[in-house]
Structure formats: C-alpha cells, structure tokens
Amino acid sequence: MVDRANRPSALNAPSAAAPAPQVEITGSGTSSKVTATLPSGESVEVLLYGATVISWKSNGGKAENLWLSEKAALDGSKAVRGGIPVVFPVFGPPPKSGHPTSALPQHGFARTSRWEFLGKATSEDALDAAGSSVKLDFGLYSSNLSPEARTAWPLDFGLVYSVTLSKDSLQTVMNVRNEGDHSFEFQMLLHTYLKVKDISKVSISGLLGVDYVDKVLNATTHKQSDASVTITGEVDRVYASIPQDTTTVLESGTPRFDVVRDNLQDTVVWNPWKEKAAAMGDFSPDIGFTEMVCVEVGAVNGWQKLDKGEVFEGGQTIKSLL
C-alpha cells in the first residue's frame, strides 16, 4: 500500500460529557429535602426546614459523617436533633430582658424556619468540570419569617447559607446581610453533630491554651491545659477567640475529622452524656451519646454588629479523614 503523507487524519469522536453532580428535591412543605450526589457517590441531604444538613456521606457514599437521632423530627414540627442545625440570631437562651433577642426562643429562629432553595451554583470555583463538587444555596429573609418570629425580632435581614459538597469535605458558610435602616446585633453557630464509633476513644485537639466557659461548672471560665479534650461525662464548653483555625477530632489517636473555621473564632464542644440524653424525648438510641460529639463553630462570644447594608460571612469546612 502506498503511504500518503497528506491523507486526512482520523476524525476524533466527540468525547462524552463528564458526569455531573445530581441534585434532587423530594417531599413537600416542611418535609421538603434537597439531596446532592457526586458522580463518585458522595452525598449531602438538606431539609428546607431550618436548612438543616441531616446527612453527609463520604468515601463513595459509604461513610456517614453526621449523627442523626433516630427520633429526630424531620417533618417541621420542631428543630432537628442531629445533623447541622443553624443557630441564628442568638445562641442558647436569649438575654432575659432589654436585648432585641430577648423575646426569641433558645437558639433563635433559623433552625425552625422554612428556607428557600435558591439553586445549585454553576460558578467555576464551586462546580468544576470534573464534577467533584457542588454548591447548594438556601435563603431566609425577614419577609418569610413566621409572624411569631417577625414580631419577636422585627429587623430586616437576609441570610444565604451555602452548602458545598466535595469528595472528602463539606463546607457550610453563612452570609448575613442587614437590609434595614437600623443596625442590629446577632450571634450565629453551626451546631454540628459528628458521628463517631466510641466516644471513650475520642479526643479533640487544637484547643490548647484557649479560654472556655464551662456550662457544666456554673458557667465558670477556665483555660484548656491539656493538649487534648476527652469526653468522660457531660461536656458543654464554649471555647472563645481560638487562635488557630483547625480543630481535629481523633478516634483511637487517628485523625477522623478536621473542622476548619472561616472567619469564626469560637467553638462549642458538647456531649450530653447519659442523664441529659435520657431526658431528651427526641434523643435516640439511649446510647447515642457514645456515638456522637458536637464540635460547633460560631460567633457566640459577645455579639456581631451590622450597620445598614453591611454583610458578615463565616463558616466551616469539615474534612473527613477516613
């Protein structure tokens, strides 16, 4: 056969489009849920009620990273026990009187309000060509609060909560905007329940030398003197002004989670232990306290102030280290 130097080259067959993350909305009303799944199997589930993340699976969808009570209300009847409830605009019981949040319930209204699903992000920094991450945005505004919440906190605001699922991490970021004519103060916290195998083998590092308020010891202030926090009974501590941005949860000495704060300086470490867990009607199973630890990033030491038109943004990236 004669070789023709100028023969036409073979036509390239069009390459198949890279698999894209799948986003699905299921349920109705306060039971509506948004589920995002990566082509590699990792997934996240977010209830519109409270914009509460109730499941985050890594390792191809095989490893659940969040603890969710078996009796958690997922129908919008009360705040969800487990996952990542959103706390805003007050953390814990509000000041007794004389503060704009005084009429609000514990932990505010964000976790018990129905949010809007604003859609998935298509920006290149959040949704790359390989389909290895997807960003979901949720919104809550003063105009769609319940009449009770609006009466208790009659200020004009906008919240956008962004949940970004990647192969080995979950990022949750809150954007707070003052849309009114008057300044307001707020606190915010992401009440993350991390799932562990055995609380007796868990330690938490990255808090050495940090001052904390111990709510179990009559809200007295202490300094973290041990390199690791271990859980051997009820723990309810508010660590404030943490200099480093990463707190690590270890199991049997092996890192399991990195919790990386972004523009948030405080972290609550909480485990109710046996007696407190038994007293909660929606905490199940009874031994569930041995399978969870809360590491909650936030801005709760004092108040954040926003003047008219100002914006605050803070959040976390949780890395699964399996």
Summary of the structure (lengths in Angstrom):
residues: 322
radius of gyration: 22.1
end to end distance: 58.3
largest distance: 95.7
contacts: 1020
relative contact order: 0.15
helix: 11%
strand: 45%
